[in-house]
Amino acid sequence: MKKIILIVFCLLLTNTSFARDVNSGTISNKRCFILQALGNGALGYICPKSSLCENDCKMGQFVYLDFDFDFVDNQMFHVPKGYCLYADGVYRYKNVEGQQRTVRKVKLMFK
């Protein structure tokens, strides 16, 4: 009986959440394809590391870039040296059909 209680306790302990590391939300990819520029940010794709052109970027993760870099539609964006992308929450918007959509919100962070 003691062994069962010990095993259950260990399983519960391994599933608990600990404080997040500073670098745990960072995204290592350095290129983005801006699909639509918005007022304070943009909707776009984080390009996979293996992507060669803009069309390959659309296979990446669709995100909201929560910083203003004077984005324009259909622009390739490269993260400046010394900075990285950091996942921080979600962004909700309505698409052209009026459906509510949710995407990951990404911010720019100094390393």
FENURSUL-V305410 format. One record per backbone hydrogen bond with DSSP energy under -0.5 kcal/mol. NH is the residue of the N-H (numbers start at 1). CO is the residue of the C=O. Records with the same first field share a line. If there is no record, write none. Layout:
NH=CO  CO
//
This chain:
5=1
6=2
7=3
8=4
9=5
10=6
11=7
12=8
13=9
14=10
15=11
16=13
24=21
26=23
27=85
32=77
33=45
34=32  75
35=33  43
36=43
38=41
42=65
43=36
44=63
45=33
46=61
47=31  45
51=48
57=53
58=54  55
59=56
60=57
61=46
63=44
64=104
65=42  63
66=64  106
67=65
69=67
74=34
75=34  72
77=32  75
79=30
83=80
84=109
85=27
86=107
87=25
88=105
91=103
93=101
95=99
98=95
101=93
103=91
104=62
105=89
106=64
107=86
109=84
111=82
//
